[in-house]
Structure formats: structure tokens, C-alpha cells
Amino acid sequence: MPADVRERVVSAIASAQRIPKESILPESTFQELGFDSLDAMNILFALETEFNVSIPDDAARSIRSVGDAVQGIEILLAQQAPAAADSDCASSSRATTPE
């Protein structure tokens, strides 16, 4: 787990749930942290805002721990990176195409 993604996930969870970051470990499950289903939804919304991603419903249902959240965010960010690169390439080619 890259430390920056992990740290941002932990910070977002701590902020959403108003708990100390130190109490959140990557291996902590939401159940161990005392989160119910509404808490989990609030956490997912906080993560979507923090990382500017949309977490699909099927992926959201499988997130049961801090580590799951980090892994899911990493996957979404990796999927965004090629799309952003393709968009940049398309913009560059349009900008240099003679008319």
C-alpha cells in the first residue's frame, strides 16, 4: 500500500468518524472500529470526495476494512490514470494539428 494513499484514506476515515487517526490501522475492519452500515456509507462518500472518484456499488459492498478501502481507491486511481493520459494525448494532438 503506498503510504500517501493509505494516509489519505486513514485521514478521511478519521475525519468522517471524528476519531483519532492513531486508532485506525490498515488491518482494522469497520466492525472492529465500531462502524455500522451508515458509518460505512459516510466513509465511502468521504473517500469519493477526498480522491475525486466514484466507488461503484458492487465495489462498495466488498469494502469491509481500512485495507479494503485503500486497495479499492488504488484500483480506481490506477483506472483514472490511463484515461487522463489518453485525454491529454488527444488534447495535444488536436492542439498541434494544422488546419
C-alpha positions in Angstrom: 0.0 0.0 0.0 1.5 3.3 -1.0 1.8 5.4 2.2 0.2 8.6 0.7 -3.0 6.8 -0.4 -3.1 4.9 2.9 -2.5 8.1 4.9 -5.3 10.0 3.0 -7.7 7.1 3.5 -7.0 7.0 7.2 -7.3 10.8 7.5 -10.6 10.7 5.6 -12.0 8.0 7.8 -10.8 9.7 11.0 -12.4 13.0 9.9 -15.7 11.4 8.8 -16.0 9.4 12.0 -14.4 12.0 14.3 -11.9 9.5 15.8 -8.1 9.8 16.2 -6.1 8.7 13.2 -3.9 6.7 15.6 -6.8 4.3 16.3 -7.1 3.4 12.6 -4.8 0.6 11.4 -4.7 -0.7 7.8 -5.8 -4.1 9.0 -8.7 -2.7 11.1 -12.1 -3.9 10.0 -15.0 -1.5 10.1 -16.7 -3.8 12.6 -13.6 -3.7 14.9 -13.7 0.1 14.7 -17.4 0.1 15.7 -18.8 1.3 12.3 -22.3 0.4 11.3 -23.6 0.4 7.7 -24.5 4.1 7.9 -21.0 4.9 9.1 -19.6 2.9 6.2 -21.7 4.9 3.7 -20.4 8.1 5.2 -16.8 6.9 4.9 -17.3 5.9 1.3 -18.7 9.4 0.5 -15.8 11.0 2.3 -13.3 8.8 0.2 -15.1 9.7 -3.0 -14.7 13.4 -2.2 -11.1 13.1 -1.0 -9.9 11.2 -4.1 -12.4 12.6 -6.6 -13.6 9.1 -7.6 -16.9 7.3 -7.8 -16.9 4.0 -6.0 -19.2 1.5 -7.8 -21.9 -0.1 -5.7 -20.6 -3.6 -6.2 -17.1 -2.5 -5.0 -18.6 -0.6 -2.1 -20.3 -3.7 -0.8 -17.0 -5.5 -0.6 -15.2 -2.9 1.4 -15.1 -4.2 5.0 -11.8 -2.9 6.3 -9.4 0.0 6.0 -7.1 -2.1 3.8 -10.0 -2.9 1.5 -10.7 0.8 1.2 -7.1 1.6 0.4 -6.9 -1.2 -2.2 -10.2 -0.1 -3.8 -9.1 3.5 -4.1 -5.7 2.4 -5.6 -7.6 0.5 -8.2 -9.9 3.4 -9.1 -6.9 5.8 -9.2 -5.0 3.4 -11.5 -8.0 3.2 -13.8 -8.2 7.0 -13.9 -4.6 7.5 -14.8 -4.7 5.9 -18.3 -7.9 7.7 -19.0 -6.3 11.0 -18.1 -3.2 10.2 -20.2 -5.4 9.3 -23.2 -7.3 12.6 -22.7 -4.0 14.6 -22.5 -2.7 12.9 -25.7 -5.9 13.6 -27.6 -5.8 17.3 -26.5 -2.1 17.5 -27.5 -2.8 16.1 -30.9 -5.7 18.4 -31.5 -3.6 21.4 -30.5 -0.8 20.6 -32.9 -2.9 19.5 -35.9 -2.7 22.1 -38.7 -5.9 23.4 -40.0 
